[in-house]
């Protein structure tokens, strides 16, 4: 019968291609990790790794086994987190993270409901980006976060997530800039003109990435719109872009680069077991309800 220690050793060696590196990752010495892997091989009845120089290479059977072993470890982490969450005290403070591109009207409605339902709970709304926020949520430094999703069913950290919907992005330029006078926005324009990109998009490894040879990173939508008045282009969420179109500050450009608007998936993330806590449970329910109406 295999043990969790054996599975942890196997997965760590598989991911690091080294017994020494796996040992450092697991806070064990190289010999212990090697013995755990050998014991697991004895249980299975076949080899998991071969040695080529200093590199440890997985066998074909190890490659097939790895996804299932990884799943077992995730389930173990979830069980541990769930058990710990059962002993938590009721929340008196909430730290809620959100991405700058998520609709502010939904954030405002969540705040209104928090005030009405949990007036005694202090709430901090923290603008953040995906990579930093996921780590903070897994460490319970954030209670919940609404962030872009990048696909897959296994987040980098052991978390629970729920898909909320897709936010559409359009290509915008300053309404009075030279680019606004063009019939369409070409690939040459995208490559040569200044591209403004939010720091959140830059740090989130999502769909919206630097494309131009001259990209500038901005942390504020308001500042970005001010800069677009002079020159350059940006991919912006439609609700934001259209708000400034009505203000005659921006213009949405047709482009052969996009048959349709870019759509970015957004999800809600929280730590394992937190859905047993009253405030988090309510927030998840409210987000689900609001998302069904907003993103339909």
N, C-alpha and C positions, 0 to 999 in steps of 0.2 A: 504494500500500500504506500502510495507516495505521501510526502508531507508538504506543507506550504513552504518550508525552508528550501526544499529541493526545487520546487517550482520557481520560487524567487531567484534561486541561483541559476537555473536554466535560462530564465527570461533575461536576467542581467548579463549573462555571458553572451547570449544571442544578440543582444542590443549593443554590447560594447566590443564584441569580437576579441575579448581578452579576459583571462581569469583574474589578472591583477586589477584591471579597471573595474571589473564586476565586483571584486572584493572591496575596493574603495567605495563603490556605490552602495554596497550593502553593509559597510562598516565591519567587514570580516576579512581575515587574511586569505591569501591566494590558495593556500593548501585546503582550508576549510571549504571554500567555494568548489574547488576541484573534487573534493570528497563528496560533497552534496550532489554534484552533477553525476559522478560515477555511481552513487547509490541510486539516483533516479534512473540511470541507464540500466542498472540491474533490475529494477522494478519493471521497466518497460521491455527489456529483452533486446534492445538494439542501441547502437551508438547514436549520440546526438551531435558530436563535434569531431572534426579532424583538425590536425595541426599543420599549418604551412608556414614555416619560418616562425615569426613571432605572432602570427595571426591565427585566431581560432575560428574556423569556418563551420557553419551549421551543415549537417547532412540534409538530404532531401526530406527525410522523415521529420527532422527537427523543424524545417520550414513549415511543414504541414501541421505540426503540433503547436507551434508558437501562438497562432491566433487564439486557440482554445485555452492555452495556459495563461495568456494575457487576460482573457475574459474571466478566468477563475480568480486571478489576483484582483481584478476590478471588483468582482462580486464580494471578495473578502474585505476589501477596503470599504465598500458600501455597508457591509454588515457591521463593521467596527464603528463607522461614522454614525450609523443609525442607532446603535446601542448607546453611544456617547450622548446623542441628541436627546434621548429619553430622560436624561437627568438634568436638562437645562432649565434654568429659572425663566419665568415669563420675561419678555423683552421690555425694557424701559427706554431703549434707544435703538433706532434703526439707521444703518448706513446703506444707502441704496445708490448703486452706480448706474450710469446710463451713457450711451454714446451720443455725441453731439448731433448726429443725423437723425436720431429717433424723434418722431413728432412731439413737439413740446406740449401740444394740447392734451395728449394722452398722459404725459408726465403731470401736467397740472390737474387732470381729473383724478389721478391716483393720489396726489397730495390732498385734494379736497376730501376724498373718501377716508384717507388716513386721519385727517383732522376731525371728521365726523365720527368715525368708528373708534379711534384710539387717541383721544385728545391728550391723554397722559403720557404718550410715547413721543420722545423727541426724535425728529427725523432729519437726517442729513442727506441731501441729494448731491451726489458727487459725479461731476463730469469726468469720464475716464475713457480709456481705450481697451480693446479686447484683451491683448496679451497680459497687461498689468492687472486688469479686472478679474480675469479667470483665476489667476494665482491668489488674489485677495479673497475671492469668494471661497476657494478651496480651503484657505486658511482661516475662514470665518471673520476676516477683517472687513468684508462687505457681506451684508445679509442677503443681498440679491442684486443682480445686474441685468440690464437689458442691452444686448450687444449684437453686432453683426455675427452671423454664423458663416462658417467656411466649408460646410459639408461634412459628411461622415457622422457616425453615431457614437463615437468615442472621443469626447473632449480630451485635451492634453492633460487635464487634472480630473480627479474623481469628483464629478458633479452630476446634478440632475438638471436637465434642460427641457424646455418646451418651445417648439417653433411657434412664433406669433404671426408672421406674415412677411410679405415682400414690400420693400420701399423702392419706388421707382426714382431713377436719376435721369436728368436731362443735361444736355450740354449748353452752357450759358456763357454769354459774353456781356460786356458793358453795353448798355443801350446806345450810348453815344460814342463808343469806341470805333476804330476803323474796321474791326472785324464784323460789326453789326451791319455794315453796308454790303457785305458779300452775299451772293445768292445762296451759297452753301459753304459749310465748313469742311475743308478737305483734309486728307491725311497729311499733306505738307503743312497745313496750318497747325494741326495737332502736334507735329514733330518740331516745328520751328518757332511757334509763338509761345510765350510764357504760359505755363500751366500752373494754376494755383491748386494746392492740394491740402486738405485739412490734416493736421498732425495725427488725428485719430485714424484716418485712412492709411496714412503712412506707416503707422505702428501696428496695424491690425492684420496684415497679410491677407487682405480681402480682394475683391474684384477691382477696386479702384486703386490704381497704382500709378507711379510716375510714367508718363508716356513721352512727354516732350524732352528735348535736349536741354531745356531751360525750365526747371521746376522749382517753385518756391513753396515752402511749407508755412502754413498759417494755422494758428490755434483757435481763431474766432471766425464765425460766419460773418459777423458784422464787418470785421476788418477785411475779410476776403472780398465782400461786395464792394467796399470802398476802393480796393485795389483794382477790381475788374472794371471800374468806371474808366480807368485810363487805358488799360490794355490787358491782353491775356484771356484765358478761358478756364473753365472749371466744370467738373461734373458735380451737380448739386441735387439734393432731394427735391422732387417736384413741388411739394408744399412750400418749401423755402424759396425755391426759384420763382415759382409763380407769384408768390407774395411780392417779390421785388420786381417782377414784370409789371404787375399792377401799379407799383410805385414808379414805373418808368425808369428804373435803375438798371435792369437787366433785360436781355433779349435771349429767348431760347432759339438756338440755331438748328436748322435742318442739316443733316450730314449723311453722306453715303457710308460713313463708318458704322452707323447704327440703324438697323432695320426697325428696331423698337427701342424704347427707353431701357436703360440698364436696370435690372432688378436685383436688389440686395436682400437676402434673407436675414431676418432678425429673430433672435431667440431670447428667452428668459432663462437665467442661470441661478441656481442656488445650491448650497451645500447639501450633501446627503443627510437625510433625517430632518432637515429644517422645515419640511412641509408638515411636520407634526406640531410645529410651533404656531400659535394662533395668528400672530400678525403676518408671518410669512405665508401661511395657508390662505389668509384673506387676500394678500397681494397677488398670489398666483391665480386665485379665482377671479379677481378683478381684471388682471391682465388678460386672462383668457376671454372674459366677457367683452372687454373693450376691443381686443384684437379681432374677434369674430365680426364685430360691427364695423370697425374702421377698415379692415383689409379685405372685406368681402368683394 
